[in-house]
Amino acid sequence: MTRPLGERIRSQVEARILSGDLAPGERLPTEAELMQQFGCSRMTVSKALSALADAGLIERRKRAGSFVSRPRVHSMVLDIHDLAEEVAARGQAHRYRLIRREVSEAGIAHFGPEGGQVLALDGLHLADNVPFAFEQRLVDIAAVPDIAGVDFDHLAPGSWLLRHVPWDEAETRIAAEGASGSIADWLDVEVGVATLVVERRTWRGPDSITFVRQHFRADQYDLVARFGQRSASRSSG
């Protein structure tokens, strides 16, 4: 059975967004251009764009057009935040220090597609020059090819990913864990001191985008999540 044209328009635009063909912040074709492309009425195009906006994939701006939404995931646990912005919001200066950058086979890293390559990035987040998070991150190069040319010596990978790479699913795990020797050294705490560990993995369709494991100093960071009937009913996991 042939799907309605409006649904096909929505599906095609959605596929371009989720594949990365349309980047966050990029302007979509105008309604007139979509009408010409699909040979349909303005109402049909408008309904398709409204469905995309309701799904949070695009933003419709009056007299400006439609734009791909900046990446954001609504989770039953918490949203994905930019650590640099969080530190700045506390009135502190954020700094990221790259410790290790290495490309390895996906099979060795146990992440990414078989036969593919993974970019491993270890780094330290500081607030007013005080360590507050040690980060270990893996990124699937096939899913994010542009990342190979990005200099992360002072730019946090999470900040870059949030601004450039869309995803449609995320999983977060939170736990308390005693700091091991190397992590304790980087965080400038005693070995065995409790740290807050956040692990997160994101996907775009069937493809893994990134896996990150962050150890936070307990005296420097906490997590707050606010829930309600409205937010709970709209969460998509």
Phi, psi and chi 1 to 4 in degrees:
 res  aa     phi    psi   chi1   chi2   chi3   chi4
   1 MET       -  129.5 -178.1  177.1  178.3      -
   2 THR   -72.6  131.6  -57.2      -      -      -
   3 ARG   -75.0  151.6  -69.7 -173.9  -61.0  169.9
   4 PRO   -56.2  147.6  -24.1   33.9      -      -
   5 LEU   -59.7  -39.9 -177.0   54.7      -      -
   6 GLY   -60.0  -38.6      -      -      -      -
   7 GLU   -69.2  -35.6 -173.0  175.1  -26.1      -
   8 ARG   -68.2  -37.6  -80.7 -173.6  -78.0  148.1
   9 ILE   -63.1  -47.7  -65.0  171.8      -      -
  10 ARG   -58.9  -44.4  178.5 -157.3   58.2   74.8
  11 SER   -64.1  -41.7  179.7      -      -      -
  12 GLN   -68.1  -42.4  -73.5 -171.5   31.0      -
  13 VAL   -66.6  -42.1  175.1      -      -      -
  14 GLU   -59.5  -42.8  178.9 -180.0   17.4      -
  15 ALA   -62.4  -38.5      -      -      -      -
  16 ARG   -67.7  -34.2  -68.7 -174.2   64.2 -167.9
  17 ILE   -70.7  -48.2  -67.1  172.6      -      -
  18 LEU   -70.2  -24.0  -63.6 -179.0      -      -
  19 SER   -81.9  -13.8   69.3      -      -      -
  20 GLY    91.8   -1.5      -      -      -      -
  21 ASP   -62.8  -36.5 -176.3   39.1      -      -
  22 LEU  -106.8  115.3  -73.3  171.6      -      -
  23 ALA   -84.5  157.5      -      -      -      -
  24 PRO   -54.2  132.0  -26.9   35.6      -      -
  25 GLY    87.5  -10.3      -      -      -      -
  26 GLU   -74.9  144.0 -174.1  171.7  -16.0      -
  27 ARG   -81.2  132.9 -169.4  176.1 -174.3  -85.5
  28 LEU   -77.7  162.0  -89.7   63.6      -      -
  29 PRO   -56.0  149.7  -24.9   34.6      -      -
  30 THR   -67.2  165.9   65.4      -      -      -
  31 GLU   -60.5  -39.1  -70.8 -169.5    1.4      -
  32 ALA   -63.2  -39.7      -      -      -      -
  33 GLU   -67.3  -39.4  -70.6  170.2  -22.9      -
  34 LEU   -68.5  -37.1  -70.1  171.7      -      -
  35 MET   -60.2  -43.7  -71.3  165.2   58.7      -
  36 GLN   -68.5  -41.1 -177.4  175.3    7.2      -
  37 GLN   -62.9  -42.5  178.1 -176.8  -14.9      -
  38 PHE  -101.1   -5.5  -68.7   97.1      -      -
  39 GLY    62.8   50.7      -      -      -      -
  40 CYS  -138.5  179.1   62.1      -      -      -
  41 SER   -82.5  163.7   67.3      -      -      -
  42 ARG   -63.9  -34.3 -175.8  176.6  -63.3  -85.7
  43 MET   -63.1  -40.9 -179.7  178.8  -67.2      -
  44 THR   -63.5  -44.1  -61.7      -      -      -
  45 VAL   -64.1  -43.7  169.3      -      -      -
  46 SER   -61.7  -40.1 -178.1      -      -      -
  47 LYS   -64.7  -39.7  -74.1 -177.1  177.5  180.0
  48 ALA   -65.4  -42.5      -      -      -      -
  49 LEU   -68.2  -36.0  -65.5  178.0      -      -
  50 SER   -63.4  -38.4  -67.0      -      -      -
  51 ALA   -65.3  -38.4      -      -      -      -
  52 LEU   -66.9  -38.7  -69.6  166.6      -      -
  53 ALA   -66.5  -41.6      -      -      -      -
  54 ASP   -62.3  -30.4  -70.5  -18.2      -      -
  55 ALA   -82.7   -3.8      -      -      -      -
  56 GLY    80.8   12.5      -      -      -      -
  57 LEU   -86.5  -27.8  -67.8  173.1      -      -
  58 ILE  -134.6  162.9   68.3  170.0      -      -
  59 GLU  -119.0  129.8  -61.6  174.7    7.2      -
  60 ARG  -101.8  120.1  -56.1 -174.7   72.7 -176.9
  61 ARG  -113.7  127.6  -56.1  173.7 -170.1  169.6
  62 LYS   -58.5  127.6 -166.5  172.0 -177.3  179.6
  63 ARG    66.5    2.1  -67.1 -170.5  -67.6  -84.8
  64 ALA  -113.6  -26.4      -      -      -      -
  65 GLY   113.3 -164.1      -      -      -      -
  66 SER  -113.8  140.6  -61.8      -      -      -
  67 PHE  -132.2  147.7  -62.0   80.6      -      -
  68 VAL   -66.3  131.0  179.4      -      -      -
  69 SER   -66.3  150.1  -63.1      -      -      -
  70 ARG   -66.5  142.5  -64.6  -68.2  177.7 -177.9
  71 PRO   -56.2  132.1  -22.7   32.9      -      -
  72 ARG  -157.3  139.6 -170.9 -179.1  179.1 -166.6
  73 VAL  -120.8  129.8  169.1      -      -      -
  74 HIS   -93.9  123.3  -71.9  -73.8      -      -
  75 SER  -119.6  153.0  168.2      -      -      -
  76 MET   -67.1  -17.5  -68.4  -66.6  -74.8      -
  77 VAL  -100.4  -60.1  179.6      -      -      -
  78 LEU  -165.5  158.9   72.7  164.3      -      -
  79 ASP   -75.7  164.4  -72.1  -21.5      -      -
  80 ILE   -90.7  121.5  -63.4  177.4      -      -
  81 HIS  -113.0  156.8  -62.6  -69.7      -      -
  82 ASP   -85.4  115.6 -175.1  -21.3      -      -
  83 LEU   -61.2  -35.2  -68.7 -175.6      -      -
  84 ALA   -61.9  -41.3      -      -      -      -
  85 GLU   -69.4  -37.6  -68.4 -177.0   -5.2      -
  86 GLU   -62.4  -43.0  -74.5 -165.7   14.2      -
  87 VAL   -65.2  -43.4  171.2      -      -      -
  88 ALA   -62.2  -36.8      -      -      -      -
  89 ALA   -66.0  -22.7      -      -      -      -
  90 ARG   -86.2    2.3  -60.8 -168.3  -43.1 -165.4
  91 GLY    81.2   19.7      -      -      -      -
  92 GLN  -114.2  161.4  -63.9  175.5  -66.1      -
  93 ALA   -91.5  124.5      -      -      -      -
  94 HIS   -92.6  142.2  173.5  -88.9      -      -
  95 ARG  -142.3  138.3 -176.4  163.3   64.8   90.1
  96 TYR  -114.6  134.4  175.4   80.0      -      -
  97 ARG  -120.8  117.3  175.3 -174.5  172.0 -171.8
  98 LEU   -76.2  128.7 -179.2   65.2      -      -
  99 ILE  -103.4  -41.0  -62.6  169.4      -      -
 100 ARG  -146.7  138.0  179.1  179.1   73.5  102.0
 101 ARG  -135.7  123.5  177.9  176.1 -176.3  143.8
 102 GLU  -152.3  138.5 -177.1  178.7  -63.1      -
 103 VAL  -102.0  130.3  174.9      -      -      -
 104 SER  -138.5  168.9   61.6      -      -      -
 105 GLU   -72.5  142.5  -60.8  -61.9  -39.4      -
 106 ALA   -58.5  -37.0      -      -      -      -
 107 GLY   -63.0  -36.1      -      -      -      -
 108 ILE   -69.7  -39.4  -62.6  174.3      -      -
 109 ALA   -82.1   -9.5      -      -      -      -
 110 HIS    58.0   38.2  -56.6  -67.5      -      -
 111 PHE  -153.4  141.6  175.0   80.4      -      -
 112 GLY    91.0  173.8      -      -      -      -
 113 PRO   -72.9  151.0   29.2  -36.4      -      -
 114 GLU   -59.8  131.0 -175.2  176.0  -10.8      -
 115 GLY    86.2   -4.5      -      -      -      -
 116 GLY   -91.0 -179.8      -      -      -      -
 117 GLN  -118.2  149.4  -69.7 -172.4  -44.6      -
 118 VAL  -124.7  136.9  169.6      -      -      -
 119 LEU   -95.8  119.5  178.2   62.1      -      -
 120 ALA  -100.3  128.1      -      -      -      -
 121 LEU  -130.9  118.4  -61.0  161.2      -      -
 122 ASP  -108.8  136.5  -68.5   -6.1      -      -
 123 GLY  -156.9  171.0      -      -      -      -
 124 LEU  -123.7  130.2 -174.9   67.4      -      -
 125 HIS   -96.3  134.7  -66.2  -93.6      -      -
 126 LEU  -125.5  145.5  -59.0  101.2      -      -
 127 ALA  -120.6  116.9      -      -      -      -
 128 ASP    52.8   40.8  -74.0  -15.5      -      -
 129 ASN    67.1   13.4  -72.0  -39.2      -      -
 130 VAL  -105.3  126.1  176.3      -      -      -
 131 PRO   -58.9  134.8  -22.0   33.9      -      -
 132 PHE  -133.2  -13.0   82.7   98.2      -      -
 133 ALA  -154.8  130.7      -      -      -      -
 134 PHE  -102.6  128.2  174.4   73.6      -      -
 135 GLU  -122.1  133.2  176.9  177.8  -60.7      -
 136 GLN  -120.4  122.0  -62.4  165.9  -65.0      -
 137 ARG  -131.9  142.0 -177.5 -179.3  -65.7  -87.4
 138 LEU  -120.2  136.9  -60.4  174.1      -      -
 139 VAL  -129.6  131.7 -176.8      -      -      -
 140 ASP   -74.5  110.4  179.7   -0.4      -      -
 141 ILE   -64.5  -34.5  -65.4  178.1      -      -
 142 ALA   -64.2  -36.0      -      -      -      -
 143 ALA   -79.8  -27.4      -      -      -      -
 144 VAL  -131.9   69.2 -167.9      -      -      -
 145 PRO   -62.3  -29.9   21.3  -33.2      -      -
 146 ASP   -65.9  -18.9  -70.0  -14.4      -      -
 147 ILE   -68.0  -21.3 -158.7  167.7      -      -
 148 ALA   -62.9  -26.8      -      -      -      -
 149 GLY  -100.5    7.4      -      -      -      -
 150 VAL   -91.6  133.6 -179.2      -      -      -
 151 ASP   -87.2  114.3 -178.9   -0.5      -      -
 152 PHE  -106.4   21.1  -70.1  113.3      -      -
 153 ASP   -57.6  -36.8  -75.8  -14.0      -      -
 154 HIS  -132.0   -0.8  -56.3  -69.4      -      -
 155 LEU  -103.7  123.7  171.4   64.7      -      -
 156 ALA   -67.6  128.8      -      -      -      -
 157 PRO   -56.7  -37.7  -23.7   33.8      -      -
 158 GLY   -62.2  -38.5      -      -      -      -
 159 SER   -63.2  -44.0  -60.9      -      -      -
 160 TRP   -65.6  -44.1 -175.1   86.7      -      -
 161 LEU   -62.5  -41.0  -72.5  165.8      -      -
 162 LEU   -60.0  -32.2  -82.8  168.1      -      -
 163 ARG   -91.3  -16.5  -72.0  162.4  175.7   74.4
 164 HIS  -124.2  -17.1  -65.6   88.1      -      -
 165 VAL  -124.2  115.4 -176.8      -      -      -
 166 PRO   -79.9  151.7   30.1  -33.7      -      -
 167 TRP  -143.3  169.2   63.8   81.3      -      -
 168 ASP  -129.7    2.5   55.0   17.4      -      -
 169 GLU  -154.0  142.4 -173.2  176.5   -2.6      -
 170 ALA  -142.8  148.3      -      -      -      -
 171 GLU  -129.4  131.4  178.9 -179.3   87.1      -
 172 THR  -124.6  138.0  -58.4      -      -      -
 173 ARG  -125.4  133.8  173.7 -178.8  172.9  -89.7
 174 ILE  -124.3  133.5  -57.1  170.9      -      -
 175 ALA  -152.2  165.3      -      -      -      -
 176 ALA  -103.3  137.9      -      -      -      -
 177 GLU  -150.0  139.5 -173.0  175.0  -60.8      -
 178 GLY   -71.1  138.5      -      -      -      -
 179 ALA   -70.3  127.8      -      -      -      -
 180 SER   -77.2  177.5   63.5      -      -      -
 181 GLY   -55.6  -54.6      -      -      -      -
 182 SER   -67.4  -41.3   60.2      -      -      -
 183 ILE   -67.8  -39.0  -67.0  173.1      -      -
 184 ALA   -60.8  -38.8      -      -      -      -
 185 ASP   -63.3  -46.5  -72.4  -18.1      -      -
 186 TRP   -66.4  -36.3  -74.5  116.0      -      -
 187 LEU   -85.4   -6.2  -67.6  178.8      -      -
 188 ASP    60.6   48.7 -166.0   21.0      -      -
 189 VAL  -130.7  169.0  -63.1      -      -      -
 190 GLU   -72.0  147.3  -63.0  -68.8  -28.9      -
 191 VAL   -59.5  135.1  172.8      -      -      -
 192 GLY    90.8  -10.9      -      -      -      -
 193 VAL   -62.6  138.1  166.1      -      -      -
 194 ALA   -64.2  133.7      -      -      -      -
 195 THR  -123.8  154.6   62.2      -      -      -
 196 LEU   -91.2  121.5  178.2   67.0      -      -
 197 VAL  -108.0  125.9  179.0      -      -      -
 198 VAL  -118.7  121.7  176.2      -      -      -
 199 GLU  -112.6  134.1  -67.6 -178.0   -9.0      -
 200 ARG  -140.9  141.0 -178.5  176.6  -67.8  113.7
 201 ARG  -130.6  137.0 -175.9  167.6  178.4  169.3
 202 THR  -124.0  151.1   57.1      -      -      -
 203 TRP  -129.7  156.1  -67.3  -96.4      -      -
 204 ARG  -125.8  106.8 -177.9  171.2   62.4 -130.2
 205 GLY    62.6 -133.3      -      -      -      -
 206 PRO   -82.7   -6.5   31.4  -36.2      -      -
 207 ASP   -91.9  131.1  -58.9  -39.2      -      -
 208 SER   -73.0  137.6  -66.2      -      -      -
 209 ILE   -98.4  -58.7  -60.1  -61.4      -      -
 210 THR  -151.4  153.2 -175.1      -      -      -
 211 PHE  -126.2  131.4  169.9   80.5      -      -
 212 VAL  -133.6  142.4   63.5      -      -      -
 213 ARG  -127.3  119.0  179.1  176.0  172.0   84.7
 214 GLN  -120.0  128.8  -62.1  166.0  -36.1      -
 215 HIS  -103.7  118.3  -72.8 -101.9      -      -
 216 PHE  -104.9  138.7  -67.4   91.3      -      -
 217 ARG   -64.1  128.2  -81.8 -179.9   50.5  157.0
 218 ALA   -62.3  -26.1      -      -      -      -
 219 ASP   -90.1    2.0   62.8  -18.0      -      -
 220 GLN  -118.3  -10.5  -67.9  -74.6  -34.7      -
 221 TYR  -152.8  144.7 -166.0   75.6      -      -
 222 ASP  -144.1  166.4   57.3   15.4      -      -
 223 LEU  -117.4  134.3  -70.5  170.3      -      -
 224 VAL  -127.0  128.7  177.8      -      -      -
 225 ALA  -126.4  135.4      -      -      -      -
 226 ARG  -113.5  132.5 -178.1  172.8  179.1  175.0
 227 PHE  -125.7  155.5  -60.7   93.2      -      -
 228 GLY  -166.1  170.9      -      -      -      -
 229 GLN   -59.6  -38.9  -69.4  -62.1  -37.5      -
 230 ARG   -67.4  -49.1  179.4  176.6  -62.8  178.2
 231 SER   -66.7  -37.0   60.1      -      -      -
 232 ALA   -64.0  -38.7      -      -      -      -
 233 SER   -71.4  -20.5   64.8      -      -      -
 234 ARG  -100.3   -6.8  -64.6 -177.1   61.9 -177.3
 235 SER   -67.7  139.0  -64.1      -      -      -
 236 SER  -118.2    1.3   55.9      -      -      -
 237 GLY    81.9      -      -      -      -      -
